[in-house]
Amino acid sequence: MTNSHTPYSGRMKAADLIAADRHLLSIFERFNIKLGFGEATVAELCERYSLSSELFLIICSICSFGNYRPKADALKKEDLHHIISYLRASHRYYIGNCFPALHNDIHTMMDEYDETSRNLLNRFYDDYDSEIKKHFLYEEESVFPYVEGLLTGSPIGNTLCCISKFEENHTNVGEKLNDLKNIIIKYLPDNYTSNIKITVLNKIFSIEEDLKKHAMVENKLLIPLVAKIEKNNG
């Protein structure tokens, strides 16, 4: 059963929010909220950062609760600035931290396998790396500038006619990552001597889960809000 109501509240202490789910630290980081906020409530902290507490709590709930399905009804046009900033910070985190760390561990793991297995892993990882970077680049160079153009009233380029084009072509970037995971689980020889295989799988599972939540922010918050603006603009 899914739920669109967040159990988190603006009256909660921000520190208690992190204590309830340590994974929310990444949300604070992507909104550039610095630790050391004392006894401030979520509402007080969001006001300090000129951030909508509704948006912040919705994204925290996406992170914490697997059955949570957000609705954009409570959000405003102004929240799009913060959504885009959050998504850009997520891209930097994936490209700058997650994928390089995973790639290094995969190379370490490949030292234990024969050439055929190494080539298979390399091909799948390289395909995935190329696909995810292309996906992020499209959002950074086309989608986000388009949305920012809507917000500022500045001329909009013809690289994207409307948000429906993005929605139609919003590929599942986790598909090849899932293929890579299944190769490691099902088909690699079992004669490895270290725990690096488990380390690699844990990282893939973690990235996979994070990307699902990232996509939910885009699909359930960004796209509906932009579509509403386009509709109002005629």
matplotlib code that plots the C-alpha trace (Angstrom):
import matplotlib.pyplot as plt

x = [0.0, 1.4, 1.0, 1.3, 1.4, 4.7, 5.1, 7.8, 6.8, 8.3, 8.0, 10.5, 14.0, 16.3, 18.8, 16.0, 15.3, 18.8, 18.7, 15.5, 17.3, 21.0, 20.5, 18.9, 22.4, 22.7, 19.6, 21.0, 24.2, 22.5, 20.5, 23.8, 22.4, 25.4, 25.5, 25.7, 22.1, 21.6, 18.0, 16.4, 13.3, 13.0, 10.7, 13.2, 16.1, 14.3, 13.4, 17.1, 18.0, 15.0, 13.8, 10.3, 9.8, 7.1, 9.6, 12.4, 10.1, 8.7, 12.3, 13.2, 10.2, 11.1, 14.5, 13.2, 10.0, 9.8, 6.0, 5.9, 4.5, 4.8, 2.4, 3.4, 0.1, 1.5, 4.5, 4.8, 6.5, 9.3, 10.2, 11.5, 14.7, 15.4, 14.4, 16.8, 19.6, 19.0, 19.1, 22.3, 23.9, 22.8, 24.5, 27.7, 27.6, 27.0, 29.7, 32.2, 31.9, 29.7, 30.7, 34.5, 34.4, 32.4, 34.7, 37.8, 36.3, 35.2, 38.8, 40.1, 37.6, 38.5, 42.1, 40.7, 39.0, 40.1, 40.2, 36.8, 35.1, 37.1, 36.0, 32.4, 32.5, 34.3, 31.8, 28.8, 30.3, 31.5, 28.0, 26.4, 28.9, 28.3, 24.5, 24.3, 26.6, 24.6, 21.4, 22.8, 24.3, 20.9, 19.2, 22.0, 22.2, 18.5, 16.0, 17.2, 17.9, 14.4, 12.8, 14.9, 13.8, 10.2, 10.8, 12.6, 10.6, 13.8, 13.8, 13.6, 15.8, 14.3, 16.2, 13.1, 9.6, 7.9, 8.4, 6.4, 9.3, 11.5, 8.9, 8.6, 12.4, 13.1, 14.9, 15.4, 19.1, 19.1, 18.5, 22.1, 23.2, 20.8, 22.3, 25.8, 24.6, 23.0, 26.2, 28.2, 25.6, 24.8, 27.6, 31.0, 33.2, 33.0, 36.7, 37.3, 39.4, 38.5, 35.3, 35.6, 32.7, 30.4, 31.7, 31.0, 27.4, 26.7, 27.7, 25.6, 22.6, 23.1, 23.5, 20.5, 18.3, 19.5, 18.8, 15.3, 14.7, 16.3, 14.0, 11.0, 11.9, 12.0, 8.9, 6.6, 7.8, 9.8, 7.6, 4.2, 5.3, 6.7, 3.7, 1.5, 3.5, 3.3, -0.4, -0.8, 1.4, -0.8]
y = [0.0, 3.4, 6.6, 10.3, 11.6, 12.2, 11.3, 13.9, 17.3, 20.8, 20.8, 18.1, 19.0, 18.8, 16.7, 14.2, 13.9, 12.6, 10.4, 8.8, 8.0, 8.5, 8.4, 11.9, 13.3, 13.1, 15.3, 17.9, 17.9, 18.2, 21.2, 22.6, 22.7, 22.8, 20.7, 22.5, 23.8, 23.2, 22.7, 24.2, 22.7, 21.6, 24.6, 27.0, 25.5, 25.7, 29.3, 30.0, 28.6, 30.1, 26.6, 25.4, 23.0, 21.2, 20.4, 19.4, 17.0, 15.5, 14.7, 13.4, 11.1, 9.9, 8.9, 7.3, 5.4, 2.9, 3.1, 6.9, 8.3, 12.1, 14.6, 18.0, 19.7, 21.4, 22.8, 26.2, 27.5, 28.9, 25.4, 24.5, 26.5, 24.3, 21.1, 21.8, 22.7, 19.4, 17.4, 19.1, 18.4, 14.7, 14.6, 15.9, 13.3, 10.5, 11.6, 12.8, 10.2, 7.1, 6.0, 6.6, 4.6, 1.8, 1.8, 1.4, -1.5, -3.2, -3.0, -4.4, -7.3, -7.9, -8.8, -12.1, -13.2, -14.5, -12.3, -13.3, -12.3, -9.0, -8.1, -8.8, -6.7, -3.9, -3.8, -3.7, -1.0, 1.1, 1.0, 2.0, 4.8, 6.2, 6.0, 7.6, 10.5, 11.1, 11.1, 13.6, 15.8, 16.0, 17.2, 19.7, 21.2, 20.9, 20.2, 22.4, 25.5, 25.0, 25.0, 28.0, 29.8, 29.2, 30.6, 33.7, 34.4, 34.4, 33.1, 29.3, 27.3, 24.8, 21.9, 20.9, 22.0, 21.0, 18.8, 16.0, 15.4, 14.9, 12.6, 10.5, 10.1, 9.7, 6.4, 4.0, 4.6, 1.7, -1.0, -1.5, -1.2, -4.0, -6.1, -5.5, -6.6, -9.8, -10.7, -10.4, -12.4, -15.1, -15.6, -14.7, -17.6, -18.3, -18.7, -15.3, -15.0, -11.6, -9.9, -7.3, -8.9, -8.2, -4.7, -4.1, -5.5, -3.4, -0.3, -1.2, -1.8, 1.5, 3.5, 1.7, 2.7, 6.3, 6.6, 5.3, 8.1, 10.6, 9.6, 9.9, 13.5, 14.1, 12.2, 13.2, 16.7, 18.3, 17.1, 17.9, 21.3, 22.2, 20.8, 23.1, 26.2, 25.3, 24.9, 28.2, 29.8, 28.4]
z = [0.0, -0.9, 1.0, 0.0, 3.6, 5.1, 8.8, 9.1, 10.5, 10.4, 14.2, 14.5, 15.5, 12.5, 14.5, 15.4, 11.7, 11.0, 14.1, 12.7, 9.4, 8.9, 5.1, 5.3, 5.8, 2.0, 1.6, 4.0, 1.9, -1.4, -0.2, 1.1, 4.7, 7.1, 10.3, 13.6, 13.7, 17.4, 18.5, 15.4, 14.1, 10.5, 9.8, 11.4, 9.5, 6.2, 6.8, 7.6, 4.1, 2.3, 1.5, 1.5, 4.4, 2.4, -0.3, 2.1, 4.0, 0.8, -0.4, 3.0, 2.9, -0.5, 0.9, 4.1, 3.1, 0.3, 0.1, 0.0, -3.2, -3.2, -4.7, -6.0, -5.0, -2.0, -3.9, -5.6, -8.7, -6.6, -5.3, -8.8, -8.2, -5.2, -7.0, -9.8, -7.3, -5.5, -8.7, -9.9, -6.5, -6.9, -10.3, -8.9, -6.1, -8.6, -11.1, -8.5, -5.8, -6.4, -9.9, -9.5, -6.2, -7.8, -10.9, -8.7, -6.8, -10.0, -11.3, -8.1, -8.3, -12.0, -11.0, -9.6, -12.9, -16.3, -19.4, -20.6, -17.4, -17.2, -20.8, -19.9, -16.9, -18.6, -21.5, -19.2, -16.9, -19.8, -21.4, -18.2, -17.5, -21.0, -20.7, -17.3, -18.2, -21.4, -19.4, -16.8, -19.6, -21.3, -18.1, -17.4, -20.9, -22.0, -19.3, -16.4, -18.6, -20.1, -16.7, -15.6, -18.7, -17.8, -14.3, -15.4, -18.6, -20.6, -24.2, -24.3, -26.8, -29.2, -27.7, -25.7, -26.7, -23.4, -20.4, -22.0, -24.3, -21.3, -19.7, -22.9, -23.1, -19.5, -19.7, -16.8, -16.1, -13.6, -16.2, -17.2, -13.6, -12.8, -15.6, -14.2, -10.7, -12.1, -13.9, -10.7, -8.7, -11.2, -13.8, -12.5, -11.4, -7.7, -7.1, -5.7, -2.5, -1.1, 0.0, -2.9, -4.7, -1.8, -1.5, -5.2, -4.9, -1.8, -3.7, -6.7, -4.5, -2.8, -6.1, -7.6, -4.6, -4.7, -8.4, -7.9, -5.4, -7.7, -10.5, -8.2, -7.5, -11.2, -12.1, -9.2, -8.4, -11.3, -14.2, -12.7, -11.5, -14.9, -16.7, -14.5, -15.5, -19.2, -18.9, -17.2, -19.9, -22.6]

ax = plt.figure().add_subplot(projection="3d")
ax.plot(x, y, z, "-o")
ax.set_aspect("equal")
plt.show()
